[in-house]
């Protein structure tokens, strides 16, 4: 039993230390919804959040990547209130500096910016499982941030959000029915 508990705690702590900070796009103001089916030719918002940094974050560097089909457009952007320096743009490589630094401790989610977007086709017409990826900055090749007080860097894991996700059908069955398949 002691070995089982020790293994459990090691797995839990190892996964939290490996993943660390994440940055992703969410389709609602309170992070949680990472898949969305938009109405064509209507505006909707996407929020970029940093989560689990566990630092006082002073700067970030990232790029927003999505397939160039022309069916999805970013029409505007509103930066968070702590942004004091902005270099580049989200699609070509975006660098942001914050003052006062963002607290990665409580509540753990920090809104970096809000994108105003629109789709130019309905779901299914070129927009099936359309990925929106937070990736590394093209010049540095890194997705990272810096933290107070010495501006040391820390890695960030970029998340993928999906426009027009394909629904996967599921049904309930018994274990015996599954075993009969083989």
PLY file of the C-alpha trace (Angstrom):
ply
format ascii 1.0
element vertex 182
property float x
property float y
property float z
element edge 181
property int vertex1
property int vertex2
end_header
0.00 0.00 0.00
2.86 2.37 0.82
4.41 1.72 -2.58
1.12 2.39 -4.29
0.69 5.71 -2.48
4.30 6.69 -3.15
3.90 5.87 -6.85
0.65 7.83 -7.00
2.21 10.95 -5.46
5.29 10.70 -7.66
3.14 10.51 -10.78
1.03 13.47 -9.67
4.04 15.64 -8.84
5.97 14.57 -11.93
3.13 15.51 -14.28
2.60 18.89 -12.65
6.30 19.71 -12.78
6.63 18.57 -16.42
3.66 20.53 -17.77
4.04 23.70 -15.71
2.67 26.82 -17.39
0.25 26.60 -20.30
-1.11 29.20 -22.70
-4.28 28.58 -24.66
-7.20 30.11 -26.51
-10.63 29.89 -24.90
-14.04 30.67 -26.37
-15.53 32.08 -23.18
-14.42 34.76 -20.75
-13.92 32.22 -17.95
-11.42 29.65 -19.27
-12.77 26.22 -19.96
-14.27 26.04 -23.45
-11.64 25.17 -26.07
-13.95 23.99 -28.88
-16.60 26.10 -30.60
-19.01 26.03 -33.53
-19.37 29.65 -34.69
-22.23 31.09 -36.71
-20.81 32.15 -40.10
-20.38 35.89 -40.77
-20.90 36.82 -37.13
-18.31 38.14 -34.70
-17.13 36.12 -31.71
-14.38 36.54 -29.14
-11.43 34.30 -28.34
-9.49 34.87 -25.11
-5.78 34.09 -24.71
-4.99 32.93 -21.16
-1.79 32.02 -19.35
-2.35 29.36 -16.69
-0.26 27.83 -13.93
2.85 29.98 -14.32
3.57 30.11 -10.55
5.63 33.26 -11.10
5.11 36.99 -11.29
5.22 37.14 -15.11
6.90 40.17 -16.69
6.91 39.18 -20.41
5.68 36.57 -22.91
6.63 35.54 -26.42
4.33 33.44 -28.67
2.69 33.14 -32.08
-0.90 32.33 -33.03
-0.90 29.68 -35.77
-3.81 28.43 -37.87
-4.26 27.01 -41.40
-4.36 29.68 -44.13
-7.71 28.74 -45.66
-9.13 32.26 -45.64
-12.26 30.98 -43.85
-11.22 32.37 -40.44
-10.12 35.96 -39.83
-8.97 37.91 -36.79
-10.59 41.35 -37.11
-9.26 42.98 -33.94
-7.43 42.57 -30.68
-7.73 44.10 -27.21
-4.73 43.73 -24.91
-5.00 43.14 -21.18
-4.65 46.11 -18.81
-1.11 45.25 -17.65
0.49 45.28 -21.13
2.99 48.15 -21.37
5.10 47.08 -24.38
3.90 45.24 -27.48
6.20 44.11 -30.29
5.01 42.39 -33.46
1.59 40.88 -34.00
-0.05 37.58 -33.01
0.24 35.98 -36.46
3.87 36.97 -37.13
5.24 36.61 -33.60
4.04 38.55 -30.57
6.13 39.81 -27.66
4.44 41.46 -24.67
5.77 43.05 -21.48
3.66 43.58 -18.34
3.69 46.05 -15.49
2.75 45.37 -12.83
3.71 41.73 -13.40
0.93 39.17 -13.80
0.42 36.98 -10.75
0.55 33.34 -11.79
-0.37 32.22 -8.27
-3.90 33.38 -7.55
-6.24 32.70 -9.33
-3.73 31.13 -11.72
-5.43 32.25 -14.95
-4.31 35.52 -16.53
-6.06 36.95 -19.58
-3.38 38.18 -21.97
-5.63 39.51 -24.73
-8.97 39.14 -26.49
-9.21 38.46 -30.22
-12.27 39.56 -32.18
-12.84 36.96 -34.89
-15.19 35.91 -37.68
-15.65 32.83 -39.87
-16.49 33.24 -43.55
-18.05 29.81 -44.04
-20.31 27.49 -42.07
-18.89 24.51 -40.22
-18.25 21.69 -42.65
-17.32 23.91 -45.61
-13.55 24.09 -45.06
-13.85 24.45 -41.29
-13.76 20.90 -39.93
-11.56 20.44 -36.85
-9.93 23.78 -37.61
-6.96 24.12 -35.19
-5.98 27.38 -33.47
-2.54 26.79 -31.96
-0.49 28.86 -29.53
3.02 28.17 -30.77
6.61 29.37 -30.41
7.71 32.80 -31.58
9.23 32.39 -35.08
12.37 34.45 -34.33
13.39 32.78 -31.07
11.78 29.41 -31.73
10.52 29.46 -28.13
7.20 29.77 -26.37
8.30 31.26 -23.09
7.90 33.93 -20.49
10.06 35.83 -18.03
9.42 36.38 -14.35
10.14 38.90 -11.61
12.62 39.85 -10.13
15.52 38.79 -12.40
13.63 38.23 -15.68
14.70 34.61 -15.88
12.88 32.62 -18.55
10.46 29.74 -18.05
8.95 27.44 -20.71
5.27 27.49 -21.59
3.28 24.68 -23.20
1.03 25.92 -26.02
-2.47 24.50 -26.23
-4.64 23.85 -29.30
-8.25 24.98 -29.59
-10.65 23.73 -32.26
-13.24 25.50 -34.40
-16.03 23.28 -35.73
-15.09 20.07 -33.92
-16.30 16.80 -35.42
-18.69 15.15 -33.02
-17.82 11.57 -32.15
-20.78 9.30 -31.44
-20.74 7.14 -28.35
-23.13 4.58 -26.94
-23.31 2.67 -23.71
-22.65 -1.05 -23.77
-21.64 -3.82 -21.43
-18.18 -5.29 -20.93
-19.43 -8.65 -22.17
-20.56 -7.12 -25.47
-17.14 -5.61 -25.96
-15.39 -8.93 -25.25
-17.62 -10.66 -27.83
-16.14 -8.40 -30.53
-12.82 -10.20 -30.20
0 1
1 2
2 3
3 4
4 5
5 6
6 7
7 8
8 9
9 10
10 11
11 12
12 13
13 14
14 15
15 16
16 17
17 18
18 19
19 20
20 21
21 22
22 23
23 24
24 25
25 26
26 27
27 28
28 29
29 30
30 31
31 32
32 33
33 34
34 35
35 36
36 37
37 38
38 39
39 40
40 41
41 42
42 43
43 44
44 45
45 46
46 47
47 48
48 49
49 50
50 51
51 52
52 53
53 54
54 55
55 56
56 57
57 58
58 59
59 60
60 61
61 62
62 63
63 64
64 65
65 66
66 67
67 68
68 69
69 70
70 71
71 72
72 73
73 74
74 75
75 76
76 77
77 78
78 79
79 80
80 81
81 82
82 83
83 84
84 85
85 86
86 87
87 88
88 89
89 90
90 91
91 92
92 93
93 94
94 95
95 96
96 97
97 98
98 99
99 100
100 101
101 102
102 103
103 104
104 105
105 106
106 107
107 108
108 109
109 110
110 111
111 112
112 113
113 114
114 115
115 116
116 117
117 118
118 119
119 120
120 121
121 122
122 123
123 124
124 125
125 126
126 127
127 128
128 129
129 130
130 131
131 132
132 133
133 134
134 135
135 136
136 137
137 138
138 139
139 140
140 141
141 142
142 143
143 144
144 145
145 146
146 147
147 148
148 149
149 150
150 151
151 152
152 153
153 154
154 155
155 156
156 157
157 158
158 159
159 160
160 161
161 162
162 163
163 164
164 165
165 166
166 167
167 168
168 169
169 170
170 171
171 172
172 173
173 174
174 175
175 176
176 177
177 178
178 179
179 180
180 181
